Amino acid sequence: MRNSKLIDIFKNGNIVLPIFLLQNYKELNLKLDEFIFLMYLYNLGDCASFDPNKYSKDLNLELASVMNYIDSLTEKDFIQVKVMKDEKGLMEEVVLLENFFDKLVIFTMNQVNKDNNLEDSNIFEIIEKEFGRTLGPIDYEIIRAWLDNNMSEDLIKEALKEATLNGVTTLRYIDKILYEWGKAGIKEVKDVEDMRKKRIEKADKDNNIDMDIVDWDWFDDDE
């Protein structure tokens, strides 16, 4: 069986398996044999030459099995096979593990969230829905920094609402809003509401206000 052949690799002592990954590979949607093959690639480096024949020889696997693993890991977006220039300027096929490391960062951060009793947090999902895209590792780091700085999810939602109101949906812009609010002493949603009330009163005096825009609820709308 393919599994038994791959497990035999452990006996040779030529593959390093991080304990954290060994304990959590199933959570990454990997089968045991896929995980071991991925760790074999991991030990070759994050930009190793694409050489299925070498993989087949090293792992004592049929070439067809090796190609199946490569196809599976590529389909699951763990690896990429690309043509790049080597140190001599010659073109060669390489296996890149950038996607694997990105997945690992996101997975690790999710585990940290759980360890800090943030498993019920939906701020990440809310921002993803508003942006219409999946958050990347850097996005997670930015949001996590907000939470680590004791910013409440409600205040982050208000900053997201403010950004959307201004037609901008980037984390850098939201981060700027939160920074400016912090300088102004705004720590709670009530402080934001008071600030907006003052703006409305001032704009109303200037006869330059659109109440439909001001009263729009960006989070409770059904659509």
Contacts in CASP RR format, 6 or more apart in sequence:
PFRMAT RR
TARGET T0000
AUTHOR 0000-0000-0000
METHOD contacts of the structure
MODEL  1
MRNSKLIDIFKNGNIVLPIFLLQNYKELNLKLDEFIFLMYLYNLGDCASF
DPNKYSKDLNLELASVMNYIDSLTEKDFIQVKVMKDEKGLMEEVVLLENF
FDKLVIFTMNQVNKDNNLEDSNIFEIIEKEFGRTLGPIDYEIIRAWLDNN
MSEDLIKEALKEATLNGVTTLRYIDKILYEWGKAGIKEVKDVEDMRKKRI
EKADKDNNIDMDIVDWDWFDDDE
2 33 0 8 1.000
2 61 0 8 1.000
2 65 0 8 1.000
3 32 0 8 1.000
3 33 0 8 1.000
5 59 0 8 1.000
5 60 0 8 1.000
5 61 0 8 1.000
6 32 0 8 1.000
6 33 0 8 1.000
6 36 0 8 1.000
6 37 0 8 1.000
6 59 0 8 1.000
6 61 0 8 1.000
7 36 0 8 1.000
8 60 0 8 1.000
9 15 0 8 1.000
9 36 0 8 1.000
9 40 0 8 1.000
9 59 0 8 1.000
14 43 0 8 1.000
15 36 0 8 1.000
15 39 0 8 1.000
15 40 0 8 1.000
15 43 0 8 1.000
16 39 0 8 1.000
16 43 0 8 1.000
17 36 0 8 1.000
17 39 0 8 1.000
21 28 0 8 1.000
21 35 0 8 1.000
21 39 0 8 1.000
21 104 0 8 1.000
22 35 0 8 1.000
24 107 0 8 1.000
24 111 0 8 1.000
25 32 0 8 1.000
25 35 0 8 1.000
27 107 0 8 1.000
28 35 0 8 1.000
28 103 0 8 1.000
28 104 0 8 1.000
28 107 0 8 1.000
29 76 0 8 1.000
30 38 0 8 1.000
30 76 0 8 1.000
30 78 0 8 1.000
33 69 0 8 1.000
34 69 0 8 1.000
34 72 0 8 1.000
34 73 0 8 1.000
34 76 0 8 1.000
37 59 0 8 1.000
37 66 0 8 1.000
37 69 0 8 1.000
37 73 0 8 1.000
38 73 0 8 1.000
38 78 0 8 1.000
38 79 0 8 1.000
38 100 0 8 1.000
40 55 0 8 1.000
40 58 0 8 1.000
40 59 0 8 1.000
41 48 0 8 1.000
41 73 0 8 1.000
41 79 0 8 1.000
41 95 0 8 1.000
41 97 0 8 1.000
42 97 0 8 1.000
42 100 0 8 1.000
44 95 0 8 1.000
45 97 0 8 1.000
46 96 0 8 1.000
46 97 0 8 1.000
46 98 0 8 1.000
46 101 0 8 1.000
47 84 0 8 1.000
47 94 0 8 1.000
47 95 0 8 1.000
47 96 0 8 1.000
47 97 0 8 1.000
48 94 0 8 1.000
48 95 0 8 1.000
49 92 0 8 1.000
49 93 0 8 1.000
49 94 0 8 1.000
49 95 0 8 1.000
50 81 0 8 1.000
50 92 0 8 1.000
50 93 0 8 1.000
50 94 0 8 1.000
50 95 0 8 1.000
52 63 0 8 1.000
52 66 0 8 1.000
52 67 0 8 1.000
52 70 0 8 1.000
53 63 0 8 1.000
55 61 0 8 1.000
55 66 0 8 1.000
56 62 0 8 1.000
56 63 0 8 1.000
56 65 0 8 1.000
56 66 0 8 1.000
59 66 0 8 1.000
70 79 0 8 1.000
70 81 0 8 1.000
73 79 0 8 1.000
74 80 0 8 1.000
74 81 0 8 1.000
77 99 0 8 1.000
77 103 0 8 1.000
78 97 0 8 1.000
78 99 0 8 1.000
78 100 0 8 1.000
78 103 0 8 1.000
79 95 0 8 1.000
79 96 0 8 1.000
79 97 0 8 1.000
79 99 0 8 1.000
79 100 0 8 1.000
80 95 0 8 1.000
80 96 0 8 1.000
80 98 0 8 1.000
80 99 0 8 1.000
81 93 0 8 1.000
81 94 0 8 1.000
81 95 0 8 1.000
81 96 0 8 1.000
82 93 0 8 1.000
82 94 0 8 1.000
82 96 0 8 1.000
83 91 0 8 1.000
83 92 0 8 1.000
83 93 0 8 1.000
83 94 0 8 1.000
84 91 0 8 1.000
84 92 0 8 1.000
84 94 0 8 1.000
85 91 0 8 1.000
85 92 0 8 1.000
86 92 0 8 1.000
102 136 0 8 1.000
102 137 0 8 1.000
105 137 0 8 1.000
105 140 0 8 1.000
106 135 0 8 1.000
106 136 0 8 1.000
106 137 0 8 1.000
106 140 0 8 1.000
109 137 0 8 1.000
109 140 0 8 1.000
109 141 0 8 1.000
109 144 0 8 1.000
112 144 0 8 1.000
113 119 0 8 1.000
113 121 0 8 1.000
113 144 0 8 1.000
118 147 0 8 1.000
121 147 0 8 1.000
121 153 0 8 1.000
122 153 0 8 1.000
123 143 0 8 1.000
123 147 0 8 1.000
123 153 0 8 1.000
123 156 0 8 1.000
123 157 0 8 1.000
124 135 0 8 1.000
124 140 0 8 1.000
124 143 0 8 1.000
126 157 0 8 1.000
126 160 0 8 1.000
126 219 0 8 1.000
127 135 0 8 1.000
127 139 0 8 1.000
127 143 0 8 1.000
127 160 0 8 1.000
127 171 0 8 1.000
128 134 0 8 1.000
128 135 0 8 1.000
130 160 0 8 1.000
130 164 0 8 1.000
130 169 0 8 1.000
130 218 0 8 1.000
131 169 0 8 1.000
135 143 0 8 1.000
139 171 0 8 1.000
142 171 0 8 1.000
142 172 0 8 1.000
142 175 0 8 1.000
143 156 0 8 1.000
143 171 0 8 1.000
146 156 0 8 1.000
146 175 0 8 1.000
146 178 0 8 1.000
147 153 0 8 1.000
151 178 0 8 1.000
152 188 0 8 1.000
152 189 0 8 1.000
154 188 0 8 1.000
154 189 0 8 1.000
155 178 0 8 1.000
155 181 0 8 1.000
155 186 0 8 1.000
155 187 0 8 1.000
155 188 0 8 1.000
155 189 0 8 1.000
155 192 0 8 1.000
156 174 0 8 1.000
156 178 0 8 1.000
157 219 0 8 1.000
158 189 0 8 1.000
158 192 0 8 1.000
159 174 0 8 1.000
159 177 0 8 1.000
159 178 0 8 1.000
159 181 0 8 1.000
160 174 0 8 1.000
160 218 0 8 1.000
161 218 0 8 1.000
161 219 0 8 1.000
162 177 0 8 1.000
162 192 0 8 1.000
163 169 0 8 1.000
163 170 0 8 1.000
163 173 0 8 1.000
163 174 0 8 1.000
163 177 0 8 1.000
164 218 0 8 1.000
165 213 0 8 1.000
165 216 0 8 1.000
165 218 0 8 1.000
166 173 0 8 1.000
181 191 0 8 1.000
181 192 0 8 1.000
184 195 0 8 1.000
185 191 0 8 1.000
186 192 0 8 1.000
186 195 0 8 1.000
196 214 0 8 1.000
200 209 0 8 1.000
200 214 0 8 1.000
203 209 0 8 1.000
END
